[in-house]
Amino acid sequence: MPDQNDLRYTADHEWVLVEGSVATIGITAYAAAQLGDIVYLDLPDAGTEVSGGTVVGEIESTKSVGELFAPVDGTVVEKNAAVEDAPELVNSDPLGEGWLIKVEFTELPELLSLEAYTALIGD
């Protein structure tokens, strides 16, 4: 699991781990807790072009249906097949095995620090 201080965050409750030109994206522990038990994920396939701020996937839980937003512009290079087979990984390990997609980005937008995200959610 990455150090939370190495991650960047969005106001839509996604986390982003930047490694070179690839951003690994998942939802925060806060978002996973708000959604409840996640039962289904609809994630974009590799090769899908995504635009920052747009909906690229769906997260269904026992409580509601949430949307996954792309925090960056780019091309999906991998989706986490493990979470499609076992969506509960997003609840049990949202910052590790529960990652959702990897996107090769063209430009990294301004994202929130852990401190700014924590202030946003009032933790």
mmCIF file of the C-alpha atoms, coordinates in Angstrom:
data_MODEL
# 
_entry.id   MODEL 
# 
loop_
_atom_site.group_PDB 
_atom_site.id 
_atom_site.type_symbol 
_atom_site.label_atom_id 
_atom_site.label_alt_id 
_atom_site.label_comp_id 
_atom_site.label_asym_id 
_atom_site.label_entity_id 
_atom_site.label_seq_id 
_atom_site.pdbx_PDB_ins_code 
_atom_site.Cartn_x 
_atom_site.Cartn_y 
_atom_site.Cartn_z 
_atom_site.occupancy 
_atom_site.B_iso_or_equiv 
_atom_site.pdbx_formal_charge 
_atom_site.auth_seq_id 
_atom_site.auth_comp_id 
_atom_site.auth_asym_id 
_atom_site.auth_atom_id 
_atom_site.pdbx_PDB_model_num 
ATOM 1   C CA . MET A 1 1   ? 0.000   0.000   0.000   1.00 0.00 ? 1   MET A CA 1 
ATOM 2   C CA . PRO A 1 2   ? 1.422   3.400   -0.930  1.00 0.00 ? 2   PRO A CA 1 
ATOM 3   C CA . ASP A 1 3   ? 2.055   6.027   1.719   1.00 0.00 ? 3   ASP A CA 1 
ATOM 4   C CA . GLN A 1 4   ? -0.978  8.341   1.816   1.00 0.00 ? 4   GLN A CA 1 
ATOM 5   C CA . ASN A 1 5   ? 1.378   11.331  1.638   1.00 0.00 ? 5   ASN A CA 1 
ATOM 6   C CA . ASP A 1 6   ? 2.619   10.091  -1.779  1.00 0.00 ? 6   ASP A CA 1 
ATOM 7   C CA . LEU A 1 7   ? -0.916  10.165  -3.150  1.00 0.00 ? 7   LEU A CA 1 
ATOM 8   C CA . ARG A 1 8   ? -2.861  13.078  -4.580  1.00 0.00 ? 8   ARG A CA 1 
ATOM 9   C CA . TYR A 1 9   ? -6.631  13.383  -4.275  1.00 0.00 ? 9   TYR A CA 1 
ATOM 10  C CA . THR A 1 10  ? -9.670  14.828  -6.048  1.00 0.00 ? 10  THR A CA 1 
ATOM 11  C CA . ALA A 1 11  ? -12.764 16.493  -4.645  1.00 0.00 ? 11  ALA A CA 1 
ATOM 12  C CA . ASP A 1 12  ? -14.656 13.523  -6.162  1.00 0.00 ? 12  ASP A CA 1 
ATOM 13  C CA . HIS A 1 13  ? -12.901 11.199  -3.643  1.00 0.00 ? 13  HIS A CA 1 
ATOM 14  C CA . GLU A 1 14  ? -10.422 9.521   -5.952  1.00 0.00 ? 14  GLU A CA 1 
ATOM 15  C CA . TRP A 1 15  ? -6.779  9.021   -5.097  1.00 0.00 ? 15  TRP A CA 1 
ATOM 16  C CA . VAL A 1 16  ? -3.987  9.213   -7.672  1.00 0.00 ? 16  VAL A CA 1 
ATOM 17  C CA . LEU A 1 17  ? -0.524  7.661   -7.476  1.00 0.00 ? 17  LEU A CA 1 
ATOM 18  C CA . VAL A 1 18  ? 1.800   9.090   -10.120 1.00 0.00 ? 18  VAL A CA 1 
ATOM 19  C CA . GLU A 1 19  ? 4.614   6.872   -11.406 1.00 0.00 ? 19  GLU A CA 1 
ATOM 20  C CA . GLY A 1 20  ? 6.290   8.428   -14.422 1.00 0.00 ? 20  GLY A CA 1 
ATOM 21  C CA . SER A 1 21  ? 3.532   9.159   -16.951 1.00 0.00 ? 21  SER A CA 1 
ATOM 22  C CA . VAL A 1 22  ? 1.075   6.653   -15.470 1.00 0.00 ? 22  VAL A CA 1 
ATOM 23  C CA . ALA A 1 23  ? -1.510  7.492   -12.830 1.00 0.00 ? 23  ALA A CA 1 
ATOM 24  C CA . THR A 1 24  ? -2.940  4.649   -10.754 1.00 0.00 ? 24  THR A CA 1 
ATOM 25  C CA . ILE A 1 25  ? -6.445  5.652   -9.656  1.00 0.00 ? 25  ILE A CA 1 
ATOM 26  C CA . GLY A 1 26  ? -8.753  4.359   -6.956  1.00 0.00 ? 26  GLY A CA 1 
ATOM 27  C CA . ILE A 1 27  ? -11.354 5.648   -4.552  1.00 0.00 ? 27  ILE A CA 1 
ATOM 28  C CA . THR A 1 28  ? -10.483 6.840   -1.078  1.00 0.00 ? 28  THR A CA 1 
ATOM 29  C CA . ALA A 1 29  ? -11.252 4.939   2.106   1.00 0.00 ? 29  ALA A CA 1 
ATOM 30  C CA . TYR A 1 30  ? -13.728 7.726   2.908   1.00 0.00 ? 30  TYR A CA 1 
ATOM 31  C CA . ALA A 1 31  ? -15.588 7.122   -0.381  1.00 0.00 ? 31  ALA A CA 1 
ATOM 32  C CA . ALA A 1 32  ? -15.558 3.350   0.121   1.00 0.00 ? 32  ALA A CA 1 
ATOM 33  C CA . ALA A 1 33  ? -17.019 3.788   3.618   1.00 0.00 ? 33  ALA A CA 1 
ATOM 34  C CA . GLN A 1 34  ? -19.702 6.176   2.339   1.00 0.00 ? 34  GLN A CA 1 
ATOM 35  C CA . LEU A 1 35  ? -20.709 3.747   -0.417  1.00 0.00 ? 35  LEU A CA 1 
ATOM 36  C CA . GLY A 1 36  ? -20.919 0.736   1.876   1.00 0.00 ? 36  GLY A CA 1 
ATOM 37  C CA . ASP A 1 37  ? -20.364 -2.811  0.633   1.00 0.00 ? 37  ASP A CA 1 
ATOM 38  C CA . ILE A 1 38  ? -19.312 -2.597  -3.006  1.00 0.00 ? 38  ILE A CA 1 
ATOM 39  C CA . VAL A 1 39  ? -20.901 -5.346  -5.102  1.00 0.00 ? 39  VAL A CA 1 
ATOM 40  C CA . TYR A 1 40  ? -20.152 -4.403  -8.730  1.00 0.00 ? 40  TYR A CA 1 
ATOM 41  C CA . LEU A 1 41  ? -17.718 -2.269  -10.732 1.00 0.00 ? 41  LEU A CA 1 
ATOM 42  C CA . ASP A 1 42  ? -17.964 -1.145  -14.347 1.00 0.00 ? 42  ASP A CA 1 
ATOM 43  C CA . LEU A 1 43  ? -14.477 0.028   -15.372 1.00 0.00 ? 43  LEU A CA 1 
ATOM 44  C CA . PRO A 1 44  ? -13.161 1.241   -18.728 1.00 0.00 ? 44  PRO A CA 1 
ATOM 45  C CA . ASP A 1 45  ? -11.086 -1.175  -20.794 1.00 0.00 ? 45  ASP A CA 1 
ATOM 46  C CA . ALA A 1 46  ? -7.445  -0.633  -21.718 1.00 0.00 ? 46  ALA A CA 1 
ATOM 47  C CA . GLY A 1 47  ? -7.226  1.646   -24.745 1.00 0.00 ? 47  GLY A CA 1 
ATOM 48  C CA . THR A 1 48  ? -10.165 3.815   -23.640 1.00 0.00 ? 48  THR A CA 1 
ATOM 49  C CA . GLU A 1 49  ? -9.511  7.550   -23.913 1.00 0.00 ? 49  GLU A CA 1 
ATOM 50  C CA . VAL A 1 50  ? -10.583 9.459   -20.794 1.00 0.00 ? 50  VAL A CA 1 
ATOM 51  C CA . SER A 1 51  ? -10.953 13.154  -20.028 1.00 0.00 ? 51  SER A CA 1 
ATOM 52  C CA . GLY A 1 52  ? -10.340 14.651  -16.616 1.00 0.00 ? 52  GLY A CA 1 
ATOM 53  C CA . GLY A 1 53  ? -13.544 15.404  -14.731 1.00 0.00 ? 53  GLY A CA 1 
ATOM 54  C CA . THR A 1 54  ? -15.723 13.063  -16.778 1.00 0.00 ? 54  THR A CA 1 
ATOM 55  C CA . VAL A 1 55  ? -17.450 9.880   -15.633 1.00 0.00 ? 55  VAL A CA 1 
ATOM 56  C CA . VAL A 1 56  ? -15.527 6.788   -16.758 1.00 0.00 ? 56  VAL A CA 1 
ATOM 57  C CA . GLY A 1 57  ? -17.025 4.055   -14.626 1.00 0.00 ? 57  GLY A CA 1 
ATOM 58  C CA . GLU A 1 58  ? -19.644 2.996   -12.152 1.00 0.00 ? 58  GLU A CA 1 
ATOM 59  C CA . ILE A 1 59  ? -19.391 1.670   -8.613  1.00 0.00 ? 59  ILE A CA 1 
ATOM 60  C CA . GLU A 1 60  ? -22.432 -0.147  -7.246  1.00 0.00 ? 60  GLU A CA 1 
ATOM 61  C CA . SER A 1 61  ? -22.867 -0.856  -3.569  1.00 0.00 ? 61  SER A CA 1 
ATOM 62  C CA . THR A 1 62  ? -25.622 -2.227  -1.397  1.00 0.00 ? 62  THR A CA 1 
ATOM 63  C CA . LYS A 1 63  ? -26.569 1.404   -0.622  1.00 0.00 ? 63  LYS A CA 1 
ATOM 64  C CA . SER A 1 64  ? -26.245 3.233   -3.942  1.00 0.00 ? 64  SER A CA 1 
ATOM 65  C CA . VAL A 1 65  ? -24.595 3.612   -7.316  1.00 0.00 ? 65  VAL A CA 1 
ATOM 66  C CA . GLY A 1 66  ? -21.596 5.933   -7.505  1.00 0.00 ? 66  GLY A CA 1 
ATOM 67  C CA . GLU A 1 67  ? -19.612 7.273   -10.426 1.00 0.00 ? 67  GLU A CA 1 
ATOM 68  C CA . LEU A 1 68  ? -15.890 7.014   -11.051 1.00 0.00 ? 68  LEU A CA 1 
ATOM 69  C CA . PHE A 1 69  ? -14.440 10.214  -12.475 1.00 0.00 ? 69  PHE A CA 1 
ATOM 70  C CA . ALA A 1 70  ? -11.202 10.441  -14.413 1.00 0.00 ? 70  ALA A CA 1 
ATOM 71  C CA . PRO A 1 71  ? -8.858  12.832  -12.603 1.00 0.00 ? 71  PRO A CA 1 
ATOM 72  C CA . VAL A 1 72  ? -6.572  13.117  -15.659 1.00 0.00 ? 72  VAL A CA 1 
ATOM 73  C CA . ASP A 1 73  ? -6.735  13.215  -19.460 1.00 0.00 ? 73  ASP A CA 1 
ATOM 74  C CA . GLY A 1 74  ? -5.186  10.189  -21.121 1.00 0.00 ? 74  GLY A CA 1 
ATOM 75  C CA . THR A 1 75  ? -5.527  6.556   -22.144 1.00 0.00 ? 75  THR A CA 1 
ATOM 76  C CA . VAL A 1 76  ? -6.435  3.673   -19.852 1.00 0.00 ? 76  VAL A CA 1 
ATOM 77  C CA . VAL A 1 77  ? -3.501  1.238   -19.917 1.00 0.00 ? 77  VAL A CA 1 
ATOM 78  C CA . GLU A 1 78  ? -4.883  -1.259  -17.393 1.00 0.00 ? 78  GLU A CA 1 
ATOM 79  C CA . LYS A 1 79  ? -7.969  -1.974  -15.345 1.00 0.00 ? 79  LYS A CA 1 
ATOM 80  C CA . ASN A 1 80  ? -7.853  -4.027  -12.175 1.00 0.00 ? 80  ASN A CA 1 
ATOM 81  C CA . ALA A 1 81  ? -9.520  -7.301  -13.127 1.00 0.00 ? 81  ALA A CA 1 
ATOM 82  C CA . ALA A 1 82  ? -9.185  -8.502  -9.523  1.00 0.00 ? 82  ALA A CA 1 
ATOM 83  C CA . VAL A 1 83  ? -11.687 -5.906  -8.270  1.00 0.00 ? 83  VAL A CA 1 
ATOM 84  C CA . GLU A 1 84  ? -14.148 -6.760  -11.025 1.00 0.00 ? 84  GLU A CA 1 
ATOM 85  C CA . ASP A 1 85  ? -14.053 -10.372 -9.819  1.00 0.00 ? 85  ASP A CA 1 
ATOM 86  C CA . ALA A 1 86  ? -13.974 -9.413  -6.112  1.00 0.00 ? 86  ALA A CA 1 
ATOM 87  C CA . PRO A 1 87  ? -15.410 -5.875  -5.684  1.00 0.00 ? 87  PRO A CA 1 
ATOM 88  C CA . GLU A 1 88  ? -15.109 -6.156  -1.898  1.00 0.00 ? 88  GLU A CA 1 
ATOM 89  C CA . LEU A 1 89  ? -11.344 -5.509  -2.327  1.00 0.00 ? 89  LEU A CA 1 
ATOM 90  C CA . VAL A 1 90  ? -12.249 -1.840  -2.792  1.00 0.00 ? 90  VAL A CA 1 
ATOM 91  C CA . ASN A 1 91  ? -13.732 -1.829  0.721   1.00 0.00 ? 91  ASN A CA 1 
ATOM 92  C CA . SER A 1 92  ? -11.040 -3.926  2.396   1.00 0.00 ? 92  SER A CA 1 
ATOM 93  C CA . ASP A 1 93  ? -7.976  -2.331  0.734   1.00 0.00 ? 93  ASP A CA 1 
ATOM 94  C CA . PRO A 1 94  ? -8.996  0.846   -1.173  1.00 0.00 ? 94  PRO A CA 1 
ATOM 95  C CA . LEU A 1 95  ? -5.435  2.241   -1.302  1.00 0.00 ? 95  LEU A CA 1 
ATOM 96  C CA . GLY A 1 96  ? -3.758  -1.050  -2.234  1.00 0.00 ? 96  GLY A CA 1 
ATOM 97  C CA . GLU A 1 97  ? -5.244  -4.109  -3.929  1.00 0.00 ? 97  GLU A CA 1 
ATOM 98  C CA . GLY A 1 98  ? -8.468  -2.152  -4.485  1.00 0.00 ? 98  GLY A CA 1 
ATOM 99  C CA . TRP A 1 99  ? -7.021  0.222   -7.101  1.00 0.00 ? 99  TRP A CA 1 
ATOM 100 C CA . LEU A 1 100 ? -9.283  0.633   -10.140 1.00 0.00 ? 100 LEU A CA 1 
ATOM 101 C CA . ILE A 1 101 ? -7.516  1.821   -13.294 1.00 0.00 ? 101 ILE A CA 1 
ATOM 102 C CA . LYS A 1 102 ? -4.141  2.996   -14.578 1.00 0.00 ? 102 LYS A CA 1 
ATOM 103 C CA . VAL A 1 103 ? -4.088  5.882   -17.035 1.00 0.00 ? 103 VAL A CA 1 
ATOM 104 C CA . GLU A 1 104 ? -1.180  7.120   -19.129 1.00 0.00 ? 104 GLU A CA 1 
ATOM 105 C CA . PHE A 1 105 ? -1.778  10.828  -18.843 1.00 0.00 ? 105 PHE A CA 1 
ATOM 106 C CA . THR A 1 106 ? -0.891  13.676  -21.141 1.00 0.00 ? 106 THR A CA 1 
ATOM 107 C CA . GLU A 1 107 ? -0.767  16.343  -18.445 1.00 0.00 ? 107 GLU A CA 1 
ATOM 108 C CA . LEU A 1 108 ? -1.137  16.166  -14.691 1.00 0.00 ? 108 LEU A CA 1 
ATOM 109 C CA . PRO A 1 109 ? -3.709  18.634  -13.348 1.00 0.00 ? 109 PRO A CA 1 
ATOM 110 C CA . GLU A 1 110 ? -3.511  20.281  -9.950  1.00 0.00 ? 110 GLU A CA 1 
ATOM 111 C CA . LEU A 1 111 ? -4.650  17.713  -7.384  1.00 0.00 ? 111 LEU A CA 1 
ATOM 112 C CA . LEU A 1 112 ? -5.212  17.909  -3.641  1.00 0.00 ? 112 LEU A CA 1 
ATOM 113 C CA . SER A 1 113 ? -2.608  16.983  -1.038  1.00 0.00 ? 113 SER A CA 1 
ATOM 114 C CA . LEU A 1 114 ? -3.540  14.641  1.808   1.00 0.00 ? 114 LEU A CA 1 
ATOM 115 C CA . GLU A 1 115 ? -3.864  17.670  4.079   1.00 0.00 ? 115 GLU A CA 1 
ATOM 116 C CA . ALA A 1 116 ? -6.210  19.479  1.672   1.00 0.00 ? 116 ALA A CA 1 
ATOM 117 C CA . TYR A 1 117 ? -8.299  16.337  1.091   1.00 0.00 ? 117 TYR A CA 1 
ATOM 118 C CA . THR A 1 118 ? -8.565  15.683  4.830   1.00 0.00 ? 118 THR A CA 1 
ATOM 119 C CA . ALA A 1 119 ? -9.791  19.260  5.304   1.00 0.00 ? 119 ALA A CA 1 
ATOM 120 C CA . LEU A 1 120 ? -12.324 18.750  2.487   1.00 0.00 ? 120 LEU A CA 1 
ATOM 121 C CA . ILE A 1 121 ? -13.906 15.705  4.133   1.00 0.00 ? 121 ILE A CA 1 
ATOM 122 C CA . GLY A 1 122 ? -13.711 17.254  7.588   1.00 0.00 ? 122 GLY A CA 1 
ATOM 123 C CA . ASP A 1 123 ? -11.559 14.538  9.128   1.00 0.00 ? 123 ASP A CA 1 
# 
